[in-house]
Amino acid sequence: MKIFLYSLSVDEKQINVLKGLLGKSKNTITVGLIENAADVVTEGPEGWLEEIRNSIIEYGFQLHLIDLRKFVNDEMSLSEIMKSVDIIWVGGGNMYYLRYLLQITKADKIIKKLVTSGKVYCGWSAGGCVVGPTLLDGENMDDISKAPELIYDGINLVDFVMIPHIDNEYFSNQAKEWSKKLEGRKIKTVQLMDNQAIVVEDNSIRII
Protein backbone atom coordinates (compact mmCIF):
# COMPACT_ATOMS: atom_id res chain seq x y z
CA MET A 1 0.00 0.00 0.00
CA LYS A 2 1.01 3.60 -0.61
CA ILE A 3 -0.58 6.08 1.78
CA PHE A 4 0.27 9.71 2.55
CA LEU A 5 -1.48 11.34 5.51
CA TYR A 6 -1.00 14.87 6.78
CA SER A 7 -2.34 17.18 9.44
CA LEU A 8 -2.67 20.62 7.84
CA SER A 9 0.04 21.69 5.40
CA VAL A 10 2.79 20.12 3.34
CA ASP A 11 6.01 21.54 1.95
CA GLU A 12 7.82 20.89 -1.30
CA LYS A 13 9.97 18.13 0.18
CA GLN A 14 6.90 16.27 1.44
CA ILE A 15 5.08 16.68 -1.86
CA ASN A 16 8.10 15.25 -3.67
CA VAL A 17 7.84 12.18 -1.42
CA LEU A 18 4.16 11.86 -2.40
CA LYS A 19 5.07 12.16 -6.07
CA GLY A 20 7.75 9.53 -5.55
CA LEU A 21 5.11 7.03 -4.50
CA LEU A 22 3.80 7.13 -8.07
CA GLY A 23 7.00 7.21 -10.07
CA LYS A 24 5.44 9.46 -12.70
CA SER A 25 6.17 12.91 -14.01
CA LYS A 26 4.28 15.41 -11.90
CA ASN A 27 2.51 16.94 -14.88
CA THR A 28 0.90 13.61 -15.67
CA ILE A 29 -0.32 12.85 -12.12
CA THR A 30 -4.08 13.08 -11.68
CA VAL A 31 -5.80 13.72 -8.34
CA GLY A 32 -9.38 12.88 -7.45
CA LEU A 33 -10.15 15.33 -4.64
CA ILE A 34 -12.97 14.60 -2.19
CA GLU A 35 -13.90 17.68 -0.15
CA ASN A 36 -17.10 16.40 1.44
CA ALA A 37 -15.80 16.41 5.02
CA ALA A 38 -16.23 20.20 4.77
CA ASP A 39 -19.90 20.04 3.73
CA VAL A 40 -21.06 20.54 7.31
CA VAL A 41 -18.34 22.93 8.45
CA THR A 42 -19.70 26.42 9.03
CA GLU A 43 -16.54 28.44 9.69
CA GLY A 44 -14.99 29.59 6.43
CA PRO A 45 -14.62 26.38 4.40
CA GLU A 46 -14.88 28.27 1.11
CA GLY A 47 -11.56 29.99 1.72
CA TRP A 48 -9.51 26.99 2.79
CA LEU A 49 -11.05 24.63 0.26
CA GLU A 50 -10.04 26.98 -2.53
CA GLU A 51 -6.57 27.26 -1.03
CA ILE A 52 -6.17 23.48 -0.98
CA ARG A 53 -7.40 23.16 -4.56
CA ASN A 54 -5.01 25.86 -5.74
CA SER A 55 -2.09 24.30 -3.90
CA ILE A 56 -2.72 20.91 -5.54
CA ILE A 57 -2.71 22.57 -8.95
CA GLU A 58 0.45 24.52 -8.05
CA TYR A 59 2.15 21.24 -7.14
CA GLY A 60 1.68 20.32 -10.80
CA PHE A 61 -1.14 17.81 -10.37
CA GLN A 62 -4.20 17.59 -12.61
CA LEU A 63 -7.23 18.07 -10.37
CA HIS A 64 -10.63 16.40 -10.61
CA LEU A 65 -13.27 17.11 -7.96
CA ILE A 66 -15.33 14.18 -6.70
CA ASP A 67 -18.53 15.05 -4.81
CA LEU A 68 -19.64 11.89 -3.02
CA ARG A 69 -23.19 13.20 -2.64
CA LYS A 70 -23.70 12.69 -6.37
CA PHE A 71 -22.93 8.97 -6.14
CA VAL A 72 -25.18 7.77 -3.32
CA ASN A 73 -26.90 5.35 -5.70
CA ASP A 74 -24.18 4.98 -8.31
CA GLU A 75 -21.33 2.88 -6.96
CA MET A 76 -20.24 1.81 -10.44
CA SER A 77 -19.64 5.36 -11.70
CA LEU A 78 -17.83 6.32 -8.51
CA SER A 79 -15.60 3.28 -8.79
CA GLU A 80 -14.73 4.10 -12.41
CA ILE A 81 -13.82 7.69 -11.53
CA MET A 82 -11.62 6.60 -8.63
CA LYS A 83 -9.91 4.03 -10.83
CA SER A 84 -9.14 6.69 -13.42
CA VAL A 85 -7.04 8.95 -11.13
CA ASP A 86 -3.56 8.35 -9.74
CA ILE A 87 -4.24 9.71 -6.24
CA ILE A 88 -7.43 9.61 -4.19
CA TRP A 89 -7.08 12.74 -2.04
CA VAL A 90 -9.58 13.13 0.82
CA GLY A 91 -9.76 16.45 2.63
CA GLY A 92 -10.47 17.80 6.08
CA GLY A 93 -13.60 18.80 7.93
CA ASN A 94 -15.90 16.61 10.02
CA MET A 95 -14.61 13.03 10.16
CA TYR A 96 -17.94 11.57 11.33
CA TYR A 97 -19.91 13.10 8.48
CA LEU A 98 -17.19 12.03 6.06
CA ARG A 99 -17.22 8.47 7.37
CA TYR A 100 -21.02 8.38 6.94
CA LEU A 101 -20.77 9.49 3.30
CA LEU A 102 -17.98 7.04 2.59
CA GLN A 103 -20.21 4.22 3.78
CA ILE A 104 -23.50 5.12 2.11
CA THR A 105 -21.74 5.62 -1.25
CA LYS A 106 -19.61 2.49 -0.72
CA ALA A 107 -16.60 4.70 -1.35
CA ASP A 108 -14.96 3.08 1.68
CA LYS A 109 -15.01 -0.33 0.00
CA ILE A 110 -13.90 1.12 -3.32
CA ILE A 111 -11.00 2.97 -1.69
CA LYS A 112 -9.88 -0.06 0.29
CA LYS A 113 -9.93 -2.28 -2.79
CA LEU A 114 -8.04 0.23 -4.93
CA VAL A 115 -5.45 1.18 -2.31
CA THR A 116 -4.68 -2.42 -1.39
CA SER A 117 -4.14 -2.96 -5.13
CA GLY A 118 -1.63 -0.11 -5.40
CA LYS A 119 -3.61 3.11 -5.76
CA VAL A 120 -2.14 6.02 -3.78
CA TYR A 121 -4.30 7.48 -1.01
CA CYS A 122 -3.70 10.95 0.39
CA GLY A 123 -5.62 12.07 3.47
CA TRP A 124 -5.63 15.47 5.08
CA SER A 125 -6.89 15.79 8.69
CA ALA A 126 -10.33 14.08 8.68
CA GLY A 127 -9.31 12.33 5.46
CA GLY A 128 -6.40 10.83 7.35
CA CYS A 129 -8.36 9.94 10.47
CA VAL A 130 -10.93 7.77 8.67
CA VAL A 131 -8.39 5.27 7.30
CA GLY A 132 -7.49 3.94 10.75
CA PRO A 133 -9.27 1.21 12.71
CA THR A 134 -11.71 3.41 14.64
CA LEU A 135 -13.18 6.87 15.24
CA LEU A 136 -14.10 6.15 18.84
CA ASP A 137 -13.61 8.89 21.43
CA GLY A 138 -13.12 11.68 18.89
CA GLU A 139 -16.27 13.58 19.84
CA ASN A 140 -14.19 16.41 21.28
CA MET A 141 -12.57 16.87 17.88
CA ASP A 142 -15.68 16.98 15.67
CA ASP A 143 -19.42 17.49 16.16
CA ILE A 144 -20.99 14.03 15.98
CA SER A 145 -24.45 15.53 15.43
CA LYS A 146 -23.40 16.45 11.87
CA ALA A 147 -23.43 12.80 10.86
CA PRO A 148 -26.89 11.38 10.05
CA GLU A 149 -25.57 8.03 11.28
CA LEU A 150 -22.59 7.45 13.54
CA ILE A 151 -20.08 4.95 12.19
CA TYR A 152 -17.13 4.36 14.47
CA ASP A 153 -15.38 1.72 12.39
CA GLY A 154 -12.61 3.15 10.26
CA ILE A 155 -11.67 1.96 6.78
CA ASN A 156 -8.81 -0.05 8.31
CA LEU A 157 -6.15 0.73 5.76
CA VAL A 158 -3.67 1.27 8.59
CA ASP A 159 -3.44 -0.16 12.10
CA PHE A 160 -3.19 3.22 13.84
CA VAL A 161 -5.35 6.30 14.31
CA MET A 162 -3.80 9.47 12.97
CA ILE A 163 -4.16 12.27 15.52
CA PRO A 164 -3.85 15.59 13.64
CA HIS A 165 -3.19 19.10 14.94
CA ILE A 166 -1.26 18.01 18.02
CA ASP A 167 0.50 21.40 18.12
CA ASN A 168 -2.38 23.49 16.77
CA GLU A 169 -3.37 26.61 18.70
CA TYR A 170 -7.04 25.69 18.60
CA PHE A 171 -7.07 21.87 18.54
CA SER A 172 -4.04 20.73 20.54
CA ASN A 173 -5.84 20.00 23.81
CA GLN A 174 -8.63 18.09 22.07
CA ALA A 175 -6.12 16.12 19.99
CA LYS A 176 -4.09 15.12 23.04
CA GLU A 177 -7.25 14.08 24.87
CA TRP A 178 -8.37 11.95 21.94
CA SER A 179 -4.99 10.27 21.73
CA LYS A 180 -4.98 9.56 25.47
CA LYS A 181 -8.44 7.97 25.35
CA LEU A 182 -7.52 5.73 22.45
CA GLU A 183 -4.28 4.69 24.07
CA GLY A 184 -6.35 3.78 27.14
CA ARG A 185 -8.19 1.35 24.87
CA LYS A 186 -4.82 -0.04 23.68
CA ILE A 187 -5.40 1.44 20.22
CA LYS A 188 -2.24 2.62 18.49
CA THR A 189 -2.08 6.32 17.60
CA VAL A 190 0.33 8.50 15.65
CA GLN A 191 0.33 12.16 16.63
CA LEU A 192 1.08 14.71 13.92
CA MET A 193 2.06 18.34 14.15
CA ASP A 194 0.51 20.61 11.55
CA ASN A 195 3.64 20.55 9.37
CA GLN A 196 4.12 16.78 9.46
CA ALA A 197 3.01 13.88 7.28
CA ILE A 198 2.96 10.10 7.59
CA VAL A 199 4.11 7.98 4.69
CA VAL A 200 3.04 4.34 4.59
CA GLU A 201 4.70 2.29 1.89
CA ASP A 202 4.14 -1.44 2.02
CA ASN A 203 5.24 -2.40 5.55
CA SER A 204 7.16 0.76 6.39
CA ILE A 205 5.83 3.81 8.21
CA ARG A 206 7.71 7.08 8.55
CA ILE A 207 6.97 10.64 9.61
CA ILE A 208 8.38 13.41 7.46
Secondary structure, DSSP 8 states (H G I E B T S, - for coil): -EEEEESS---HHHHHHHHHTTTS-GGG-EEEEE-GGGTT--SSHHHHHHHHHHHHHHTT-EEEE--GGGGTT-HHHHHHHHHHSSEEEE--S-HHHHHHHHHHTTHHHHHHHHHHTT-EEEEETHHHHTTSSB-TT-TTTS-GGGSSS---B---SSSSEEE--TT-TTTHHHHHHHHHHHHHTT--EEE--TT-EEEEETTEEEE-
